[in-house]
Amino acid sequence: MNIIITGASRGIGYELVKLLSNNSSHKIFAVSRNKSKLDLLKNECETIQPATQVIPVACDLSSDDDIKSLITTIHQHT
């Protein structure tokens, strides 16, 4: 299943990515403006489940260019 989670760098979004990443059949697009926190999240998920498919995507959802880049990334991985 392909899953997009916004606000993934902290709080509920962060914890939701961790929870869903336990199932390696999920491809999770973790979206946030903070790339470094997304990279830490991916590393944490890979420590828990090495076969996890967490794809960190730095994106400001108020930016049309960032949204276009997000869509491109999703298409590349699906």
C-alpha positions, 0 to 999 in steps of 0.5 A: 500500500502506498501511504502519504503522511504529512507533518512527518517530522514530529508528533502524530505524523512521526509516530504514525510513520514509525507504526506503519513502517513495521509492515514492509509491504507499505511504501510510506512517503514521509512529508515535511519541510524538515529534511534532516528530521525526516532522514532521522525518522527513516534511520529510526524506522530502518533500525526497527524494521530493516525492510521498511520502505520509508521515503523522506520527502522535503516539501512545503505544501504551500509551495507549488514547486514543492508540490510538483516535486512531491508528485514527481517523487511519488510517481518515481517510486510507485 
